[in-house]
Amino acid sequence: MILDSSSVVVVTGASSGLGAALATDCARRGCTVVLVARRADRLAQVAEAVTNAGGTAVSITADVSQESECDRVIREVVGAFGRIDALINNAGRGNMNSIEDTPTEQWRSMFAVNVDSIFWLTAKALPHMRSRNSGSIVAISSVAGRYGHPFNAAYVAAKHAVVGFIAALRTELVGTSINATVVCPAGIITEWADATEGGSIGALYGAAIPRSRTIARESGLSTAPLSRMMTAEECSAIIIDAILAGRTDDVFTHSGTKDIAVQTLQDRCAQEDRFESLWRAMREAYESQRQSG
């Protein structure tokens, strides 16, 4: 696929982090970038960055966890430009709770923003892509969509659903010139990990990682194979390359994470054993937080 001055790219969750980086990268190619997020003030800042990078910015303030808002986004884009060349479903949010502590409203919130939004936006954008037999649909899942992590089961389940949705979508697009890609990042240096519902999952990992090394040493366990944190700009560059490639495999942005996903499919027990020291440390940290809170 070509991204250039004739391309209209929709980016959800565009007000910060990875979404802002993706918008700016598309702008450097001259694209018209439709920025979608809830925070109008932050969208204005990203729109300025898009313009400065050489693109055309259009901001739509919307809550994509609502079907009517997703419908409005697609109608406004098609009404203004008559086309959507790329839909980057980046909007998402995490949670931090044990399964028994997760409120039903938090569970549903995780699916609304992480899964439902992708279904609604894709379903409404597809007819316009089909009419031109051209387009790219990208969904940002997570390594949490390929193997389990503790104390954010609602998010993990939602991201697994994203992987399955894109897998099904790809089967419906066989023989067309429309591509669908799922991206499974690990840790990215953004505000995301501190904005999770139920508390900061970033703080939980921050407490657990050093403790996990002690547990590993004292218990004769292996140290969990953690990947290097990546900047939003580094991750964005990999995703843009995938869009340009057209039809591509599932995208794992962080080194080693695809191997872990493959091992999980082949031998989940072995994969869990590799992470046992970290999972035990996270349980300690979670229980400590709950007792002190």
N, C-alpha and C positions, 0 to 999 in steps of 0.2 A: 504494500500500500504506500501511496505517496502522501506526505503531509506537507502542504505548501499554502500559498496565499489563497488558493481556491477552496481550502478545506475548512469545514465547520466541525469543531471538536467540543463536545460537552463534557465537563469535568465536575462530578459531584464531590462534596466535601472539599471544596476548592479554597476555603478561607484560610487554611494553614497547612503546615506539614507537607506530606507527600502530594496532596492535591494541588497546593500552591506551586510546588516544584514541577509537577507535570504540566500545569498551565503555562508556566514560564518557558519550559522546554518546547512546548508546541508553539508558543509565541515566537521563539527564535527562528522557527521555520516559516513564519509569516501567517500562521493560521488565525482564523477567527475563533476565539476561545470563549465559550459560554461557561461562566463561573456560577456554580450553584452551591449554595450553603445557607445556613440560617442566620449567620452574623453579618449584617449589612456593612457594618463598619470595617470588619476584617476583609470582606469582599472588595471594598473600595481600595484598600491597600494593595491587594493582589492584582486588581484591575490596572492600577498604576504601573505595577511591575510588568504586567503583560504588555502594556502599551510601550513602555521603555525598552522592552526586549524585541519590539518590532511586530507584534501581533495586534489584532483588534479585540478588545475586551467587551463582553456583554455580561452584565451581572443580573442574576435572578435570585432573589431572596426566597428560599423555599425550604420546607421541612419535608425531605423525601421519605420520611417514615409514614407519610400520609398519601394514600393513593390519589386523592384529588390534586395534591400538589405535584405529584409526578406527572399526572395528565396535563396539568397546566404548563409545566416545564417543556414538555415535548411540543405541545400546541404552540407555545410562544416561539420556540426555536424554528419549527417548520414554517410557521406563519411569517417569520422575519426573513428566513434564508432559503426556504424550500427544500432543505436537505440536512442530513446529519451524516457526516463522514465517519466520525468516531465517537462512541459513547464510552467514557471511562467512568465506571461505577466505583468510585473511591470512598464515598461516604461510609463511615463505620465508627463503631464505638465498642469498647470492651467493658467487662465487669470484673469485680473481685469479690467473690463470696464462695463459701463451700456450697455444695448442692443443697444441704438441709437449711442453709441460711439464705438461699436465694429466693426473694419474693416473686410471686407469679408475675407481677407487673414488670419486674426487671427481666425475667425470662422473655416475656413478650416484647419488651423494648429491644432486646438484643436481636430478635428475629425481625422486628419491624424495620430497623435501620440497616441491618447488615444483609438481610435476605429479601424481605418484601420489596424494598426499594429497587433492588436489582431486577426482580421479576416485573414490577410495574413499569419501570422505565424501558426495559428491554422489549417487553410486549408491545409498548406503544411506539417505540422507535423502529421496530422491525419492519412494519409495512412500508415505511418510507425508504428503508434500505433495500427492501425487496423490489420496490418499483424501479430502482436504479441498478439492482444486482451488484451492489457495492457497499462496503462499510466494514467497520471493525467495532466489536463489542468487547470491552475489557472489564473484568471484575477482579477487584483486589480482595483476595481471600487472605490466607495466612498459613504459616507452617502449622498453626493451631487447627487448620482445616484438613491436615493430613495425619497428625498424631496428637494424642491427648496431652493436656497440661492441667495441673490441679488448680482449684479455686477460681476458675472462670469457665465452668462447664457450659453456661448459657452461650458464651461467646464461642467456645470450641464447637459446640453443636451447630451454631449458626454458620460458622465458617466452613464446616464440613458440608452444610447444605449448599453453600455457594459453589463449592467444587462440583457437587452433583448436578446442580442446575446448569453450569456451563458445559459439563460433559454431555448432558442431554441436549442442550442447545446445539452443540457441535454436530450431533447426529442429524438434527433437522436441517442443518445448513450444508450437508454433504452435497457436492455438485454445484454449489453456488460460489459466487465471488465475495461472499460475506464471511468474515472470520470472527471467531470467538475465542478468547484467551482468558485463562484464570492465572492469577499471579499469587504466589505464596511467599511473602516476605517473612523474615524473622525480625529481630529488633531494629527499629529505625529511631534515630535521635530526633524525636519530636515531643510535643506536649501530650501525645496520645496516652502514654502509660500512666500519666498522673491525672487524667480526666476520665478514668474508668468509673462506672457506676458501682457503688458499694465501698469505694475506697481506692487507693492507688495501688494498682498491680505492680507498678514500677518500684514503689517502696517495698513491697513484699519481696520482689526479686532482689532488690538491693540489700535487704537483710539476710536473705536466704543463701545467696551465692557464696559469700565468704564462709558462712557456717557449713555449707555443703562440703567444702574442701576439708574441713576438720572432721566431719562425719566420714568422709571417704578414707581419710588417713587412719582414723581410729577403728573403723569397721572393715578395713581391707577391701573397700569398694572402689570402683573406678570413678574418676572425676567426670562429671557430666560434660558431654561434648558441646559446649556453647560456641556459637558463631560470633564473629566480630560485629558489633553494632555498626550500622551503616547510616550515612547521612541521607536525608530525603533526596538530595540532588543525585547521589550515586544510584539510589534505587530507581529514581525517575529515568535516568539514562538507560538502564537495562529494560525498563518497560517500553520506552519509546522505540528502542531497537526491536523489540518483539512486535510492536505494531507495524513497523516498517517491513518486517520480515513477512507479514501476511499470515499464512497458516504456520503455526508453530506449536511445539509441545507446551505442556504446562510450564510456567516460568517459576523457577526457584532462584531468588535474587541473591541469597546468601550461601557462601561456600559450605558444602557438607550437608546441607539440609535435605537435598534430594536423596542422598544416600540413606539418611535416617528415615525418610518417608518410605523408601523401598524396603528397608529392613523391617519397618512396622508391618508392612503387608506380608512379608515372608515369615516373620517371627516376632510377634508383638511382645512376648515375654522377654526375649533378648533385648529388644529396644527399651523396655521398661527397666531392665536391670542396669543398662548403661546410665540411666538418669536417676537411679534410686537415691543416691546421696542428695541430689537436689530436691527431689520430691519430698524426702524426709525433712530436709531443712525448711522447705516451704511450709510443711505442716506445723513445725515448731514455731515458725515466724507468725503464721496465721493465728495459732492458738494464743500466742503471746499478745498479739495485737488485740484479740477479742477480750482477753482477760484484763488488759490495761485500759481498754476502751469502755 
